[in-house]
Amino acid sequence: MTKSDLVVRCPDLGVPHVRQISARSGQGVAAWLDEVLAGELPRHKDVLEIDYERYAQAEAALAWLNFRGDFEARVPISPAMLLGPCVETIDRS
């Protein structure tokens, strides 16, 4: 499957069947869902070996701050002028 909203169109890549799905336009979603519900998609037989301790460490190292706030400027201001100093402060810490 490809995400057709972002995919770069290339000539034959040797992939036997590529279904293009667009979350934006809905292209291909109904056909894909029909395949899923009918059990027609091949299942992967390989089971991934996952080191969950290593995964947790990497996740913690890459964690992002989830923040939501409201801001009302007294004068018009660009997003860069608002967020730039915040990002610089985070970079210094």
Steps between C-alpha positions, in 0.01 A plus 500: 500500500609854447375823637406659170481849650877490551628231262743589226383323187767263371495249218480130583687435825455124480214498752225262381204696638491848644175646625498875522299645785427866555384620840442839344273398210390155618637337183548126551375491858176313425679234292765454769238473773310241294820291476565529873147405600490210253831363632655518152824671596796269547620471856862539595637172627810650661470604863709798601737453789470823700726594789246698702757624751707652218183634338397671826844657538492635143147627546600684818805651327287625211205616708341830408325748719126490441377850562195698415455869563308804388666822395343831408740759363433868554656566158532265200796263538634221283518144636879513465519813717285331764653153503861585411597618849325197655694258280827683571437470874432127467816455288710665774371269772 
